[in-house]
């Protein structure tokens, strides 16, 4: 395997894993909040707009946690660590704010 190919795969993983974990967290939050425990929220374009805004807010947080707190983890372990750390903290923050 070429060195540039290895570097490229590493860069993709650096972006895709935090993006996927942000998607899981935001999708869960919309499932319990916007959809009232179902996925009917997906039928309205306004909810997708807010979903995009949440993704824009959550992705940098997930990337920072992934890059600085869990640099040695890879694959599903990194996703589990990201979701396992940030989902309870997010729910706690929403509970404190509301």
C-alpha positions as a Markdown table, in Angstrom:
| # | Residue | x | y | z |
|---|---|---|---|---|
| 1 | Unk | 0.0 | 0.0 | 0.0 |
| 2 | Unk | 1.3 | 3.4 | -0.9 |
| 3 | Unk | 2.1 | 5.9 | 1.9 |
| 4 | Unk | -0.3 | 8.5 | 0.5 |
| 5 | Unk | -3.1 | 5.9 | 0.6 |
| 6 | Unk | -2.4 | 5.1 | 4.3 |
| 7 | Unk | -2.4 | 8.8 | 5.1 |
| 8 | Unk | -5.6 | 9.4 | 3.1 |
| 9 | Unk | -7.4 | 6.5 | 5.0 |
| 10 | Unk | -6.3 | 7.9 | 8.3 |
| 11 | Unk | -7.6 | 11.4 | 7.4 |
| 12 | Unk | -11.0 | 9.9 | 6.3 |
| 13 | Unk | -11.3 | 8.0 | 9.6 |
| 14 | Unk | -10.5 | 11.2 | 11.5 |
| 15 | Unk | -13.4 | 12.9 | 9.8 |
| 16 | Unk | -15.9 | 10.1 | 9.4 |
| 17 | Unk | -15.9 | 8.7 | 12.9 |
| 18 | Unk | -16.8 | 12.0 | 14.7 |
| 19 | Unk | -19.3 | 12.8 | 11.9 |
| 20 | Unk | -21.0 | 9.4 | 12.4 |
| 21 | Unk | -21.1 | 9.8 | 16.2 |
| 22 | Unk | -22.5 | 13.3 | 15.9 |
| 23 | Unk | -25.1 | 11.9 | 13.5 |
| 24 | Unk | -26.1 | 9.2 | 16.1 |
| 25 | Unk | -26.4 | 11.7 | 18.9 |
| 26 | Unk | -28.4 | 14.3 | 16.9 |
| 27 | Unk | -30.6 | 11.6 | 15.5 |
| 28 | Unk | -31.3 | 10.3 | 19.0 |
| 29 | Unk | -32.1 | 13.8 | 20.3 |
| 30 | Unk | -34.5 | 14.4 | 17.4 |
| 31 | Unk | -36.1 | 11.0 | 18.0 |
| 32 | Unk | -36.9 | 11.8 | 21.6 |
| 33 | Unk | -37.6 | 15.6 | 21.2 |
| 34 | Unk | -38.9 | 16.5 | 17.8 |
| 35 | Unk | -40.5 | 13.2 | 16.9 |
| 36 | Unk | -41.9 | 12.3 | 20.3 |
| 37 | Unk | -40.2 | 8.9 | 20.2 |
| 38 | Unk | -40.7 | 8.2 | 16.5 |
| 39 | Unk | -39.3 | 9.4 | 13.2 |
| 40 | Unk | -42.2 | 11.5 | 11.9 |
| 41 | Unk | -40.0 | 14.5 | 12.3 |
| 42 | Unk | -38.3 | 13.5 | 9.0 |
| 43 | Unk | -41.3 | 14.4 | 7.0 |
| 44 | Unk | -40.9 | 18.2 | 7.6 |
| 45 | Unk | -38.2 | 20.2 | 5.9 |
| 46 | Unk | -38.0 | 22.7 | 8.8 |
| 47 | Unk | -36.8 | 19.9 | 11.1 |
| 48 | Unk | -34.1 | 18.9 | 8.6 |
| 49 | Unk | -32.9 | 22.5 | 8.7 |
| 50 | Unk | -32.6 | 22.4 | 12.5 |
| 51 | Unk | -31.0 | 18.9 | 12.2 |
| 52 | Unk | -28.3 | 20.4 | 10.0 |
| 53 | Unk | -27.7 | 23.2 | 12.5 |
| 54 | Unk | -27.4 | 20.7 | 15.3 |
| 55 | Unk | -24.9 | 18.7 | 13.2 |
| 56 | Unk | -22.9 | 21.8 | 12.5 |
| 57 | Unk | -22.7 | 22.4 | 16.3 |
| 58 | Unk | -22.0 | 18.8 | 17.3 |
| 59 | Unk | -19.5 | 17.8 | 14.7 |
| 60 | Unk | -16.7 | 20.1 | 15.9 |
| 61 | Unk | -17.3 | 19.0 | 19.5 |
| 62 | Unk | -17.1 | 15.4 | 18.4 |
| 63 | Unk | -14.0 | 16.0 | 16.4 |
| 64 | Unk | -12.3 | 17.8 | 19.2 |
| 65 | Unk | -13.1 | 15.0 | 21.7 |
| 66 | Unk | -12.0 | 12.4 | 19.2 |
| 67 | Unk | -8.7 | 14.3 | 18.3 |
| 68 | Unk | -7.7 | 15.3 | 21.8 |
| 69 | Unk | -9.2 | 12.8 | 24.3 |
| 70 | Unk | -9.2 | 9.6 | 22.3 |
| 71 | Unk | -6.4 | 9.8 | 19.7 |
| 72 | Unk | -5.3 | 6.2 | 20.1 |
| 73 | Unk | -8.8 | 4.6 | 19.8 |
| 74 | Unk | -10.0 | 3.4 | 16.4 |
| 75 | Unk | -13.1 | 2.1 | 14.8 |
| 76 | Unk | -16.2 | 1.1 | 16.8 |
| 77 | Unk | -14.3 | 1.7 | 20.1 |
| 78 | Unk | -13.9 | 5.4 | 19.2 |
| 79 | Unk | -17.5 | 5.7 | 18.2 |
| 80 | Unk | -18.6 | 4.0 | 21.5 |
| 81 | Unk | -16.4 | 6.3 | 23.5 |
| 82 | Unk | -17.6 | 9.4 | 21.7 |
| 83 | Unk | -21.3 | 8.6 | 22.0 |
| 84 | Unk | -20.9 | 7.2 | 25.6 |
| 85 | Unk | -19.2 | 10.4 | 26.8 |
| 86 | Unk | -21.1 | 13.1 | 25.0 |
| 87 | Unk | -24.7 | 11.7 | 25.0 |
| 88 | Unk | -25.0 | 11.7 | 28.8 |
| 89 | Unk | -23.3 | 15.1 | 29.0 |
| 90 | Unk | -25.7 | 16.5 | 26.4 |
| 91 | Unk | -28.8 | 15.2 | 28.2 |
| 92 | Unk | -27.5 | 16.5 | 31.5 |
| 93 | Unk | -26.9 | 19.9 | 29.9 |
| 94 | Unk | -30.4 | 20.0 | 28.4 |
| 95 | Unk | -31.8 | 19.0 | 31.8 |
| 96 | Unk | -29.9 | 21.7 | 33.6 |
| 97 | Unk | -31.0 | 24.4 | 31.0 |
| 98 | Unk | -34.7 | 23.5 | 30.9 |
